[in-house]
């Protein structure tokens, strides 16, 4: 990892990347985001902790070009300043480039933390699997079972980008749903596991 790190994006994952880069020895870490702190998708405490640790923020800034050396290593990036215009499809004010405001940031390492989307191949390659308008898998909320009997799902592919805690909860729900589908009660399964260990 380089001494100067740029993290592109401003969600919770971006905060994790920035703070980890600092702990791994980076001398300077900058979060580059095309909107303002107010529009940042990161939780307020995540932003607060990152700022406390010395992460720098380049608000209303968007990368437009990456520079590198002959060995293929990143040496910097060109950015442009933004202003917020009218709301876009997400309901947030859309960032608009400001011509003539280009500037360079020296960086050795770039980390993209730009969010997640459902892979469109999932629905196309799995006949009978229902997905919502954003491409995420539809499941029974209680059991985690999809529209295909015996197939369960949970986590980000169901909810969209969320927390690890929510994904763990979805996994437990799906496991209980799978046991129920197989006709096994969770207490029976625990007893079987304990007996096998003994």
Secondary structure, DSSP 8 states (H G I E B T S, - for coil): --SEEEEE--SHHHHHHHHHHHHTT-SEEEEE-SS-GGG--S-HHHHHHHHHTT-EEETTEEEEEEEE-TTS-EEEEEEEEEEEEEE-TTSSEEEEE-TT--EEEE-SEEEE-------THHHHHSTT--B-TTS-B---TTT-B-SSTT-B--THHHHSS--HHHHHHHHHHHHHHHHHHHT--HHHHHHHHHHHH-
